[in-house]
Each structure stands twice: as structure tokens, then as C-alpha cells.
Amino acid sequence: MMRTEVIHEHRLIQQAESYGFKIENTPEKGRVCLSKRRFEIGSVIFTEKAYVCASDDENCCMLCMEPHNKSNPPHHCKEMRQELGLTMDHQLNYLEVACKLIKDIPGFHTLDRARAFIKIILQISRKSEEFPIDCLSQANLPRCVEAVEKTKKICPLLIPSNVDSILAAKVLAALNTNSHELEELGGSGLFLLACTMEHNCSPNCNFTTHGDTIWLTAIKSISEGEPLSIDYGNNFYRPALERRKDLEETYEFECNCMACTVLPDLPRAFKCPSPVCLGGRVSPVGLGNDVSKFSCLKCKQICSENNVEVMLSEEKLLMDHLDVEEGIFIHPTEVEQCLNKFESIHSFHHAVFWALEGAAQVYATDPQCSEEAEKYLEYVIGAVEEILPIIHHEKVIYFDMMAQVKVLKGDIEGAKFWYDKAYQASKSVSGADTVPTLVLSELSHKPPNSVEELVKRYNK
């Protein structure tokens, strides 16, 4: 490890120690974060500003991430431009055009990724030992090497001559592996301390962002010496096999957490075949390779091989029919027909969930469809309450969405109820005193009274 990387690693270790956890390197997992004290549910473990962030909005400046107009002329970015060595207007204009040209190259995919990449490359070019590249995970490096070579062909002057292709590719790979979405900025950001967390499909921590800030909150009680973990892919309500595939393709590791190996795969939900078990739900253990481990969560009865064969056959037909991976709108009547046809499938099965969740999302955007939105959101909330852990950030989102639908229906008291549900959940997921939680607290006391107020409040 180079001297500058040792310095950066030491800084991260010092930061971690100040927040009550330590960073260690292990032969089995590599870098892990271990708690040095007990953290209770809802405790904010650390807060961090983005090392670099960028907007995906073409109308926003790549430096200040705001539109340039009379109230925000380009010279407002003067300090940022000087830091990156952009002394002339045409230099920034060239970078903006170049980012738009390369954003569709496989390996970049988005404008914010291209912009963040260029910001770091310019920093490296001016201060060659500042960026802690070897402290960051870098998945899919060969693809990023190809992306950099294509970038050089399209925009020969974009990457400075003192930054070689491999280093540039490592920067891109690090951004792809470690960036977090920044909803308020309409883009993404890279957070160095946040990069030290390990993955678990059933994590004990959750990241929340606001503006250019991220914070880590305990969503389970964490004992001293326990590893801190997050869900890299946010593959909630996805079956174990699908989660594993996504993690391997995106982060290049095979997940062997308990949720993927020894716990029931709850999103794969089937009806219990026992005639005396009313409402029982069957989920296979781990990846579902062992047919002897298909058992009812309620009556504990192990399913026969014939029962399992029917379940697997109908599951395949269901997946083919709903075509859930295409992301297209599936009318709820089609889903209901499938449930009537495939009698072994439980309504909480992940294929059913994503089809009806998609319908709820579509209906929730149309004030004329508030009845339909409410109906299918009730299903979605019922499903996540059963399938997801008691504390989960997606519940906050669905509770908030239901509150908005209640406003669309003119049911303000109902909106208050659901905003309060979202607020209570957010206290555990994001911390009681963080911005999103405080916003929900305000909404629970004073929700929008009309569609116009709702649109204004959510800026949509």
C-alpha cells in the first residue's frame, strides 16, 4: 500500500474510532467494521458529507449542481472551478458536453456518474496523491477499462495525460461500486467512511441521505464486537437467488449470509397444502435446493415431494406469465387470474407483490385513480408488514405514499394517521432528529389539505 493510502486508511480508522466502531481486515471477509459499544435501535452511528457528488440533471451545473441563471450566474462556481483548475469558461463548457457524450457508455450509464468521474480525475491530475483509490472496493474493473478506452476515443482531451487508463478505470469502478443515490440533488455521491460497511441481506444498519449528507442508523440492537452491516443492493422483497445474482454481478462476491443460506426465503411464498392449516404459508430454506426443507411457517408441516413439485411448476408459470423483470405495467386483474389459476401460490409471493406494487405506483400518480391506489397500497403494506423485518426503510416510503393517497381522496385525518406511521417508523430507521424524520413529524401534524398543496410540498 502506498504511503498516501496508508494515510487515508489511518484517517478512516480514526474516524471510525471516534464514532464507536473499529475497522479491521480479516482473511475471510476483508475489511469489516466492529462495534466498540452497544447501539440501540434508532441510534445514529455516524454522519458524513460526500467526498464527491454530482447531479444527473442536464440543466444543472456539474460543479454547483444548480441551474445557472440570473440569480445563480456561472461565476458563483469560481471557487470550485479553481480547485479543479478550470480557469476559463470554455473548459467547463467542454467538460459538460463531454460528460453528456460519454454518459451512455457501458460502465457510466448516467450523467451523474460521468460528472463525478471527471471531478475525481481532475483532482487526481492536480493533486496526484489525494484520492484514496486503494481504500475503495472496485468491482467489474475490466468493463471500466473498456469504458475509459472508449471515453478517450470520443473525447481525447477529457482525461489528463498524467492520469493513466488503469487508474481512471479504478476510479470509475470505485464510483460504480460505492456510490449512493442522493434524491434531493437528483444524482449520487461517494462517501469514504460509508464504503467500509459490509453487506448483509438482513442488516443491522441503514443508510439515509439528505442533500450531500449520509448517516448510518442502527435498525437492530447492536452489541459490542458485532459487525456493522448494510444491504448493498436494497433487494428487499427479492428471493435469495435473485439477491445473490445481483450482488455477484454488481459487487463480485457470493453472499452467504444467513438470509441466503439457512433462513426461510420469505418472498417465495406458497400456500400450505394441509387442509387443516388455514392461512399457512410455505417458504423454502435458503436457495430452496433441498425439497425436504419446504415447510409451513405456521403448522411446521414438511411438504411432500409432490407438493413441492406443484409449487415449483406453478411458480415458473407465474414468473413467465407476469414477466415481472420487464418492469411493464401489469393490470391487477391479470394478477388475480394468476392467483386463481395457480392455487399453490400465496398472494405474498414476490412475483405477485412486484406486479401489484407497480400498479399501486402507477395509480398513486393519478388523482382520478386514488381508490385503486389505496386498494393496492393496502395490499403492499400488508405484504411488507408480513415479509420484511419489523424495522425497514421501505415501510417509511409506503406509509408516506399512503398518506399522499389519502390527501388525494380528501381524507386529511387518514393522511395524518399514515404520516404518523411513517414518522414513527422513520425514527427507528433514520434516527429521531434527522431531517427526513423531522419532515414527517411536521407532516403528521400539518398534512397538505389539497392536491395543489401536495404537489407543492413534494415538488412534483
Secondary structure as a PSIPRED ss2 file (coil, helix, strand):
# PSIPRED VFORMAT (PSIPRED V4.0)

   1 M C   1.000  0.000  0.000
   2 M C   1.000  0.000  0.000
   3 R H   0.000  1.000  0.000
   4 T H   0.000  1.000  0.000
   5 E H   0.000  1.000  0.000
   6 V H   0.000  1.000  0.000
   7 I H   0.000  1.000  0.000
   8 H H   0.000  1.000  0.000
   9 E H   0.000  1.000  0.000
  10 H H   0.000  1.000  0.000
  11 R H   0.000  1.000  0.000
  12 L H   0.000  1.000  0.000
  13 I H   0.000  1.000  0.000
  14 Q H   0.000  1.000  0.000
  15 Q H   0.000  1.000  0.000
  16 A H   0.000  1.000  0.000
  17 E H   0.000  1.000  0.000
  18 S H   0.000  1.000  0.000
  19 Y H   0.000  1.000  0.000
  20 G C   1.000  0.000  0.000
  21 F E   0.000  0.000  1.000
  22 K E   0.000  0.000  1.000
  23 I E   0.000  0.000  1.000
  24 E E   0.000  0.000  1.000
  25 N E   0.000  0.000  1.000
  26 T E   0.000  0.000  1.000
  27 P C   1.000  0.000  0.000
  28 E C   1.000  0.000  0.000
  29 K C   1.000  0.000  0.000
  30 G E   0.000  0.000  1.000
  31 R E   0.000  0.000  1.000
  32 V E   0.000  0.000  1.000
  33 C E   0.000  0.000  1.000
  34 L E   0.000  0.000  1.000
  35 S E   0.000  0.000  1.000
  36 K C   1.000  0.000  0.000
  37 R C   1.000  0.000  0.000
  38 R C   1.000  0.000  0.000
  39 F E   0.000  0.000  1.000
  40 E C   1.000  0.000  0.000
  41 I C   1.000  0.000  0.000
  42 G C   1.000  0.000  0.000
  43 S C   1.000  0.000  0.000
  44 V E   0.000  0.000  1.000
  45 I E   0.000  0.000  1.000
  46 F E   0.000  0.000  1.000
  47 T E   0.000  0.000  1.000
  48 E E   0.000  0.000  1.000
  49 K E   0.000  0.000  1.000
  50 A C   1.000  0.000  0.000
  51 Y C   1.000  0.000  0.000
  52 V E   0.000  0.000  1.000
  53 C E   0.000  0.000  1.000
  54 A E   0.000  0.000  1.000
  55 S E   0.000  0.000  1.000
  56 D C   1.000  0.000  0.000
  57 D C   1.000  0.000  0.000
  58 E C   1.000  0.000  0.000
  59 N C   1.000  0.000  0.000
  60 C C   1.000  0.000  0.000
  61 C C   1.000  0.000  0.000
  62 M C   1.000  0.000  0.000
  63 L C   1.000  0.000  0.000
  64 C C   1.000  0.000  0.000
  65 M C   1.000  0.000  0.000
  66 E C   1.000  0.000  0.000
  67 P C   1.000  0.000  0.000
  68 H C   1.000  0.000  0.000
  69 N E   0.000  0.000  1.000
  70 K C   1.000  0.000  0.000
  71 S C   1.000  0.000  0.000
  72 N E   0.000  0.000  1.000
  73 P C   1.000  0.000  0.000
  74 P H   0.000  1.000  0.000
  75 H H   0.000  1.000  0.000
  76 H H   0.000  1.000  0.000
  77 C H   0.000  1.000  0.000
  78 K H   0.000  1.000  0.000
  79 E H   0.000  1.000  0.000
  80 M H   0.000  1.000  0.000
  81 R H   0.000  1.000  0.000
  82 Q H   0.000  1.000  0.000
  83 E H   0.000  1.000  0.000
  84 L C   1.000  0.000  0.000
  85 G C   1.000  0.000  0.000
  86 L C   1.000  0.000  0.000
  87 T C   1.000  0.000  0.000
  88 M C   1.000  0.000  0.000
  89 D H   0.000  1.000  0.000
  90 H H   0.000  1.000  0.000
  91 Q H   0.000  1.000  0.000
  92 L H   0.000  1.000  0.000
  93 N H   0.000  1.000  0.000
  94 Y H   0.000  1.000  0.000
  95 L H   0.000  1.000  0.000
  96 E H   0.000  1.000  0.000
  97 V H   0.000  1.000  0.000
  98 A H   0.000  1.000  0.000
  99 C H   0.000  1.000  0.000
 100 K H   0.000  1.000  0.000
 101 L H   0.000  1.000  0.000
 102 I H   0.000  1.000  0.000
 103 K C   1.000  0.000  0.000
 104 D C   1.000  0.000  0.000
 105 I C   1.000  0.000  0.000
 106 P C   1.000  0.000  0.000
 107 G C   1.000  0.000  0.000
 108 F C   1.000  0.000  0.000
 109 H C   1.000  0.000  0.000
 110 T C   1.000  0.000  0.000
 111 L H   0.000  1.000  0.000
 112 D H   0.000  1.000  0.000
 113 R H   0.000  1.000  0.000
 114 A H   0.000  1.000  0.000
 115 R H   0.000  1.000  0.000
 116 A H   0.000  1.000  0.000
 117 F H   0.000  1.000  0.000
 118 I H   0.000  1.000  0.000
 119 K H   0.000  1.000  0.000
 120 I H   0.000  1.000  0.000
 121 I H   0.000  1.000  0.000
 122 L H   0.000  1.000  0.000
 123 Q H   0.000  1.000  0.000
 124 I H   0.000  1.000  0.000
 125 S H   0.000  1.000  0.000
 126 R H   0.000  1.000  0.000
 127 K C   1.000  0.000  0.000
 128 S C   1.000  0.000  0.000
 129 E C   1.000  0.000  0.000
 130 E C   1.000  0.000  0.000
 131 F C   1.000  0.000  0.000
 132 P C   1.000  0.000  0.000
 133 I H   0.000  1.000  0.000
 134 D H   0.000  1.000  0.000
 135 C H   0.000  1.000  0.000
 136 L C   1.000  0.000  0.000
 137 S C   1.000  0.000  0.000
 138 Q C   1.000  0.000  0.000
 139 A C   1.000  0.000  0.000
 140 N C   1.000  0.000  0.000
 141 L H   0.000  1.000  0.000
 142 P H   0.000  1.000  0.000
 143 R H   0.000  1.000  0.000
 144 C H   0.000  1.000  0.000
 145 V H   0.000  1.000  0.000
 146 E H   0.000  1.000  0.000
 147 A H   0.000  1.000  0.000
 148 V H   0.000  1.000  0.000
 149 E H   0.000  1.000  0.000
 150 K H   0.000  1.000  0.000
 151 T H   0.000  1.000  0.000
 152 K H   0.000  1.000  0.000
 153 K H   0.000  1.000  0.000
 154 I H   0.000  1.000  0.000
 155 C C   1.000  0.000  0.000
 156 P C   1.000  0.000  0.000
 157 L C   1.000  0.000  0.000
 158 L C   1.000  0.000  0.000
 159 I C   1.000  0.000  0.000
 160 P C   1.000  0.000  0.000
 161 S C   1.000  0.000  0.000
 162 N C   1.000  0.000  0.000
 163 V C   1.000  0.000  0.000
 164 D C   1.000  0.000  0.000
 165 S H   0.000  1.000  0.000
 166 I H   0.000  1.000  0.000
 167 L H   0.000  1.000  0.000
 168 A H   0.000  1.000  0.000
 169 A H   0.000  1.000  0.000
 170 K H   0.000  1.000  0.000
 171 V H   0.000  1.000  0.000
 172 L H   0.000  1.000  0.000
 173 A H   0.000  1.000  0.000
 174 A H   0.000  1.000  0.000
 175 L H   0.000  1.000  0.000
 176 N H   0.000  1.000  0.000
 177 T H   0.000  1.000  0.000
 178 N H   0.000  1.000  0.000
 179 S C   1.000  0.000  0.000
 180 H E   0.000  0.000  1.000
 181 E E   0.000  0.000  1.000
 182 L E   0.000  0.000  1.000
 183 E C   1.000  0.000  0.000
 184 E C   1.000  0.000  0.000
 185 L C   1.000  0.000  0.000
 186 G C   1.000  0.000  0.000
 187 G E   0.000  0.000  1.000
 188 S E   0.000  0.000  1.000
 189 G E   0.000  0.000  1.000
 190 L E   0.000  0.000  1.000
 191 F C   1.000  0.000  0.000
 192 L C   1.000  0.000  0.000
 193 L C   1.000  0.000  0.000
 194 A H   0.000  1.000  0.000
 195 C H   0.000  1.000  0.000
 196 T H   0.000  1.000  0.000
 197 M C   1.000  0.000  0.000
 198 E E   0.000  0.000  1.000
 199 H E   0.000  0.000  1.000
 200 N C   1.000  0.000  0.000
 201 C C   1.000  0.000  0.000
 202 S C   1.000  0.000  0.000
 203 P C   1.000  0.000  0.000
 204 N C   1.000  0.000  0.000
 205 C E   0.000  0.000  1.000
 206 N E   0.000  0.000  1.000
 207 F E   0.000  0.000  1.000
 208 T E   0.000  0.000  1.000
 209 T E   0.000  0.000  1.000
 210 H E   0.000  0.000  1.000
 211 G C   1.000  0.000  0.000
 212 D C   1.000  0.000  0.000
 213 T E   0.000  0.000  1.000
 214 I E   0.000  0.000  1.000
 215 W E   0.000  0.000  1.000
 216 L E   0.000  0.000  1.000
 217 T E   0.000  0.000  1.000
 218 A E   0.000  0.000  1.000
 219 I C   1.000  0.000  0.000
 220 K C   1.000  0.000  0.000
 221 S C   1.000  0.000  0.000
 222 I E   0.000  0.000  1.000
 223 S C   1.000  0.000  0.000
 224 E C   1.000  0.000  0.000
 225 G C   1.000  0.000  0.000
 226 E C   1.000  0.000  0.000
 227 P E   0.000  0.000  1.000
 228 L C   1.000  0.000  0.000
 229 S E   0.000  0.000  1.000
 230 I E   0.000  0.000  1.000
 231 D C   1.000  0.000  0.000
 232 Y C   1.000  0.000  0.000
 233 G C   1.000  0.000  0.000
 234 N C   1.000  0.000  0.000
 235 N C   1.000  0.000  0.000
 236 F C   1.000  0.000  0.000
 237 Y C   1.000  0.000  0.000
 238 R C   1.000  0.000  0.000
 239 P C   1.000  0.000  0.000
 240 A H   0.000  1.000  0.000
 241 L H   0.000  1.000  0.000
 242 E H   0.000  1.000  0.000
 243 R H   0.000  1.000  0.000
 244 R H   0.000  1.000  0.000
 245 K H   0.000  1.000  0.000
 246 D H   0.000  1.000  0.000
 247 L H   0.000  1.000  0.000
 248 E H   0.000  1.000  0.000
 249 E H   0.000  1.000  0.000
 250 T H   0.000  1.000  0.000
 251 Y H   0.000  1.000  0.000
 252 E C   1.000  0.000  0.000
 253 F C   1.000  0.000  0.000
 254 E C   1.000  0.000  0.000
 255 C C   1.000  0.000  0.000
 256 N C   1.000  0.000  0.000
 257 C C   1.000  0.000  0.000
 258 M H   0.000  1.000  0.000
 259 A H   0.000  1.000  0.000
 260 C H   0.000  1.000  0.000
 261 T H   0.000  1.000  0.000
 262 V C   1.000  0.000  0.000
 263 L C   1.000  0.000  0.000
 264 P E   0.000  0.000  1.000
 265 D C   1.000  0.000  0.000
 266 L C   1.000  0.000  0.000
 267 P C   1.000  0.000  0.000
 268 R C   1.000  0.000  0.000
 269 A C   1.000  0.000  0.000
 270 F E   0.000  0.000  1.000
 271 K E   0.000  0.000  1.000
 272 C C   1.000  0.000  0.000
 273 P C   1.000  0.000  0.000
 274 S C   1.000  0.000  0.000
 275 P C   1.000  0.000  0.000
 276 V C   1.000  0.000  0.000
 277 C C   1.000  0.000  0.000
 278 L C   1.000  0.000  0.000
 279 G C   1.000  0.000  0.000
 280 G C   1.000  0.000  0.000
 281 R E   0.000  0.000  1.000
 282 V E   0.000  0.000  1.000
 283 S E   0.000  0.000  1.000
 284 P E   0.000  0.000  1.000
 285 V E   0.000  0.000  1.000
 286 G C   1.000  0.000  0.000
 287 L C   1.000  0.000  0.000
 288 G C   1.000  0.000  0.000
 289 N C   1.000  0.000  0.000
 290 D C   1.000  0.000  0.000
 291 V H   0.000  1.000  0.000
 292 S H   0.000  1.000  0.000
 293 K H   0.000  1.000  0.000
 294 F E   0.000  0.000  1.000
 295 S E   0.000  0.000  1.000
 296 C E   0.000  0.000  1.000
 297 L C   1.000  0.000  0.000
 298 K C   1.000  0.000  0.000
 299 C C   1.000  0.000  0.000
 300 K C   1.000  0.000  0.000
 301 Q C   1.000  0.000  0.000
 302 I E   0.000  0.000  1.000
 303 C C   1.000  0.000  0.000
 304 S C   1.000  0.000  0.000
 305 E H   0.000  1.000  0.000
 306 N H   0.000  1.000  0.000
 307 N H   0.000  1.000  0.000
 308 V H   0.000  1.000  0.000
 309 E H   0.000  1.000  0.000
 310 V H   0.000  1.000  0.000
 311 M H   0.000  1.000  0.000
 312 L H   0.000  1.000  0.000
 313 S H   0.000  1.000  0.000
 314 E H   0.000  1.000  0.000
 315 E H   0.000  1.000  0.000
 316 K H   0.000  1.000  0.000
 317 L H   0.000  1.000  0.000
 318 L H   0.000  1.000  0.000
 319 M H   0.000  1.000  0.000
 320 D H   0.000  1.000  0.000
 321 H H   0.000  1.000  0.000
 322 L H   0.000  1.000  0.000
 323 D C   1.000  0.000  0.000
 324 V H   0.000  1.000  0.000
 325 E H   0.000  1.000  0.000
 326 E H   0.000  1.000  0.000
 327 G C   1.000  0.000  0.000
 328 I C   1.000  0.000  0.000
 329 F C   1.000  0.000  0.000
 330 I C   1.000  0.000  0.000
 331 H C   1.000  0.000  0.000
 332 P H   0.000  1.000  0.000
 333 T H   0.000  1.000  0.000
 334 E H   0.000  1.000  0.000
 335 V H   0.000  1.000  0.000
 336 E H   0.000  1.000  0.000
 337 Q H   0.000  1.000  0.000
 338 C H   0.000  1.000  0.000
 339 L H   0.000  1.000  0.000
 340 N H   0.000  1.000  0.000
 341 K H   0.000  1.000  0.000
 342 F C   1.000  0.000  0.000
 343 E C   1.000  0.000  0.000
 344 S C   1.000  0.000  0.000
 345 I E   0.000  0.000  1.000
 346 H C   1.000  0.000  0.000
 347 S C   1.000  0.000  0.000
 348 F C   1.000  0.000  0.000
 349 H C   1.000  0.000  0.000
 350 H H   0.000  1.000  0.000
 351 A H   0.000  1.000  0.000
 352 V H   0.000  1.000  0.000
 353 F H   0.000  1.000  0.000
 354 W H   0.000  1.000  0.000
 355 A H   0.000  1.000  0.000
 356 L H   0.000  1.000  0.000
 357 E H   0.000  1.000  0.000
 358 G H   0.000  1.000  0.000
 359 A H   0.000  1.000  0.000
 360 A H   0.000  1.000  0.000
 361 Q H   0.000  1.000  0.000
 362 V H   0.000  1.000  0.000
 363 Y H   0.000  1.000  0.000
 364 A H   0.000  1.000  0.000
 365 T C   1.000  0.000  0.000
 366 D C   1.000  0.000  0.000
 367 P H   0.000  1.000  0.000
 368 Q H   0.000  1.000  0.000
 369 C H   0.000  1.000  0.000
 370 S H   0.000  1.000  0.000
 371 E H   0.000  1.000  0.000
 372 E H   0.000  1.000  0.000
 373 A H   0.000  1.000  0.000
 374 E H   0.000  1.000  0.000
 375 K H   0.000  1.000  0.000
 376 Y H   0.000  1.000  0.000
 377 L H   0.000  1.000  0.000
 378 E H   0.000  1.000  0.000
 379 Y H   0.000  1.000  0.000
 380 V H   0.000  1.000  0.000
 381 I H   0.000  1.000  0.000
 382 G H   0.000  1.000  0.000
 383 A H   0.000  1.000  0.000
 384 V H   0.000  1.000  0.000
 385 E H   0.000  1.000  0.000
 386 E H   0.000  1.000  0.000
 387 I H   0.000  1.000  0.000
 388 L C   1.000  0.000  0.000
 389 P C   1.000  0.000  0.000
 390 I C   1.000  0.000  0.000
 391 I C   1.000  0.000  0.000
 392 H C   1.000  0.000  0.000
 393 H H   0.000  1.000  0.000
 394 E H   0.000  1.000  0.000
 395 K H   0.000  1.000  0.000
 396 V H   0.000  1.000  0.000
 397 I H   0.000  1.000  0.000
 398 Y H   0.000  1.000  0.000
 399 F H   0.000  1.000  0.000
 400 D H   0.000  1.000  0.000
 401 M H   0.000  1.000  0.000
 402 M H   0.000  1.000  0.000
 403 A H   0.000  1.000  0.000
 404 Q H   0.000  1.000  0.000
 405 V H   0.000  1.000  0.000
 406 K H   0.000  1.000  0.000
 407 V H   0.000  1.000  0.000
 408 L H   0.000  1.000  0.000
 409 K C   1.000  0.000  0.000
 410 G C   1.000  0.000  0.000
 411 D C   1.000  0.000  0.000
 412 I H   0.000  1.000  0.000
 413 E H   0.000  1.000  0.000
 414 G H   0.000  1.000  0.000
 415 A H   0.000  1.000  0.000
 416 K H   0.000  1.000  0.000
 417 F H   0.000  1.000  0.000
 418 W H   0.000  1.000  0.000
 419 Y H   0.000  1.000  0.000
 420 D H   0.000  1.000  0.000
 421 K H   0.000  1.000  0.000
 422 A H   0.000  1.000  0.000
 423 Y H   0.000  1.000  0.000
 424 Q H   0.000  1.000  0.000
 425 A H   0.000  1.000  0.000
 426 S H   0.000  1.000  0.000
 427 K H   0.000  1.000  0.000
 428 S H   0.000  1.000  0.000
 429 V H   0.000  1.000  0.000
 430 S H   0.000  1.000  0.000
 431 G C   1.000  0.000  0.000
 432 A C   1.000  0.000  0.000
 433 D C   1.000  0.000  0.000
 434 T C   1.000  0.000  0.000
 435 V H   0.000  1.000  0.000
 436 P H   0.000  1.000  0.000
 437 T H   0.000  1.000  0.000
 438 L H   0.000  1.000  0.000
 439 V H   0.000  1.000  0.000
 440 L H   0.000  1.000  0.000
 441 S H   0.000  1.000  0.000
 442 E H   0.000  1.000  0.000
 443 L H   0.000  1.000  0.000
 444 S H   0.000  1.000  0.000
 445 H H   0.000  1.000  0.000
 446 K C   1.000  0.000  0.000
 447 P C   1.000  0.000  0.000
 448 P C   1.000  0.000  0.000
 449 N C   1.000  0.000  0.000
 450 S C   1.000  0.000  0.000
 451 V H   0.000  1.000  0.000
 452 E H   0.000  1.000  0.000
 453 E H   0.000  1.000  0.000
 454 L H   0.000  1.000  0.000
 455 V H   0.000  1.000  0.000
 456 K H   0.000  1.000  0.000
 457 R H   0.000  1.000  0.000
 458 Y H   0.000  1.000  0.000
 459 N C   1.000  0.000  0.000
 460 K C   1.000  0.000  0.000
